[in-house]
């Protein structure tokens, strides 16, 4: 059993036992999490929100309420719960992978955009800005100590220009994702 099948198997086990599931990706990949959210949607769950925990990215999945799925007094999870045998044959995914096919690819792309949008709303760039400013300050003080204040001033100008360029790229990326989410009608809510 490969890694993708194990991830799907673990997810299906959680979906069978709970009404609220948190799935994380240590690499922070919205694409993998979107694919797992797609799998969860096939089993009566919906994507709720995403947030970052350090470098990891987490999504929350919530069971959708279905009226009349189980008689009163019985647990509705037993009837609608996923079976763990489904890990190898997920409809819409290439067998044994987390790669969507056809119409599923469009759905996964929309989920990925929504996950990215939600994760960016927490403004992790504040940490990026703090790291860049700290790095610039250390660089300037080191250059000033070794080469003098003129070289430090030139080095600071170059480092600041580079950091502003990277932050500008981040802003452009955020706007692009927000536009994709807005045009797809995937606004939060």
C-alpha positions in Angstrom: 0.0 0.0 0.0 1.5 3.3 -1.0 1.4 6.7 0.9 -1.6 8.0 -1.0 -3.6 4.9 -0.2 -2.6 5.1 3.4 -3.7 8.7 3.7 -7.1 7.9 2.1 -7.4 4.9 4.4 -6.7 6.9 7.5 -9.1 9.6 6.4 -11.9 7.0 5.7 -11.3 5.6 9.2 -11.7 9.1 10.7 -14.8 9.8 8.6 -16.4 6.6 9.8 -15.9 7.5 13.5 -16.5 11.2 13.7 -18.7 14.1 12.7 -15.8 16.6 12.7 -12.4 15.7 11.2 -9.2 17.7 11.1 -6.8 16.7 8.3 -3.3 18.1 8.1 -0.4 18.2 5.7 3.0 18.8 7.2 4.3 20.1 3.8 1.5 22.6 3.7 0.2 21.4 0.3 -3.3 22.8 -0.5 -3.5 20.4 -3.5 -3.2 17.3 -1.4 -5.6 18.6 1.2 -8.1 19.6 -1.5 -8.0 16.1 -2.9 -8.6 14.6 0.6 -11.5 17.1 1.1 -12.9 15.8 -2.2 -12.7 12.3 -1.0 -14.5 13.3 2.2 -17.2 15.1 0.2 -17.9 11.7 -1.5 -18.8 10.4 2.0 -21.1 13.0 3.3 -18.6 15.6 4.6 -18.0 19.2 3.6 -15.0 21.5 3.8 -15.4 24.0 6.7 -12.1 26.0 7.0 -8.3 25.9 6.8 -5.6 27.4 8.9 -1.8 27.1 9.3 -0.1 25.6 12.3 3.5 26.5 11.9 4.5 25.2 8.4 1.7 22.6 8.4 -1.7 23.3 6.9 -4.9 21.9 8.4 -8.4 21.7 7.1 -11.6 21.0 9.0 -14.3 18.8 7.6 -17.8 18.6 9.0 -20.4 16.0 8.4 -23.4 17.3 6.4 -26.7 16.9 8.1 -29.0 14.7 6.1 -32.6 14.4 7.2 -34.0 10.9 7.4 -30.8 9.0 6.8 -31.2 6.8 9.9 -34.2 5.9 12.0 -34.4 7.6 15.4 -32.3 6.1 18.0 -29.7 4.7 15.6 -26.4 6.3 14.8 -26.5 7.8 11.3 -22.8 7.2 10.9 -23.3 3.5 10.6 -25.4 3.9 7.5 -23.6 6.6 5.7 -20.1 5.9 7.0 -17.3 5.1 4.5 -15.9 1.7 4.2 -12.1 1.3 4.5 -12.0 -0.9 1.4 -12.7 2.2 -0.7 -9.1 3.5 -0.2 -7.9 2.0 -3.5 -10.9 2.9 -5.7 -12.0 6.5 -5.1 -14.3 7.7 -7.8 -12.7 10.6 -9.7 -9.1 9.8 -8.6 -6.4 7.9 -10.5 -6.1 4.6 -8.7 -3.4 4.5 -5.9 -2.8 8.3 -6.1 -4.2 11.6 -5.0 -4.5 12.8 -8.6 -8.0 13.8 -9.7 -9.3 13.0 -13.1 -11.9 14.8 -15.3 -14.7 16.6 -13.5 -13.1 15.8 -10.2 -10.1 17.8 -11.2 -12.2 21.0 -11.5 -13.8 20.3 -8.1 -10.4 19.7 -6.5 -9.1 22.9 -8.1 -12.0 24.9 -6.6 -11.4 23.4 -3.2 -7.6 24.1 -3.5 -8.3 27.7 -4.2 -10.7 28.0 -1.3 -8.2 26.3 1.1 -5.4 28.7 -0.1 -7.7 31.7 0.3 -8.7 30.6 3.9 -5.1 29.9 4.9 -3.9 33.3 3.5 -6.6 35.1 5.5 -4.6 34.4 8.7 -1.9 36.7 7.3 1.2 34.5 7.6 3.1 37.3 5.8 3.4 39.1 9.1 6.0 36.4 10.0 7.6 36.8 6.6 7.9 40.5 7.0 9.4 40.1 10.5 11.9 37.5 9.3 12.9 39.8 6.3 13.3 42.8 8.6 15.4 40.9 11.1 17.5 39.4 8.3 18.1 42.9 6.9 19.0 44.3 10.3 21.5 41.5 10.9 23.0 41.9 7.4 23.4 45.7 7.8 25.0 45.5 11.2 27.4 42.8 9.9 28.3 44.8 6.8 28.6 48.0 8.9 31.0 46.3 11.4 33.2 44.9 8.6 33.1 47.4 5.7 31.8 50.7 7.2 28.5 52.6 7.0 28.5 53.4 3.3 28.7 49.7 2.3 26.1 48.9 4.9 23.8 51.5 3.4 24.2 50.1 -0.1 23.7 46.6 1.2 20.6 47.6 3.1 19.1 49.3 -0.1 19.7 46.1 -2.1 18.3 43.8 0.6 15.2 46.1 1.1 14.6 46.1 -2.7 14.7 42.3 -2.8 12.4 42.0 0.2 9.9 44.4 -1.2 9.9 42.5 -4.5 9.1 39.2 -2.7 6.3 40.8 -0.7 4.9 42.3 -3.9 4.9 38.9 -5.4 3.0 37.5 -2.4 0.4 40.3 -2.7 -0.1 39.5 -6.4 -0.5 35.8 -5.6 -3.1 36.6 -2.8 -5.1 38.8 -5.2 -5.0 36.1 -7.9 -6.3 33.4 -5.5 -9.0 35.8 -4.2 -10.1 36.6 -7.7 -10.3 32.8 -8.6 -12.3 32.1 -5.4 -14.6 35.1 -6.1 -15.3 34.2 -9.7 -15.9 30.6 -8.9 -18.6 31.5 -6.3 -16.6 29.8 -3.6 -16.8 32.8 -1.2 -16.6 31.7 2.5 -19.8 31.0 4.3 
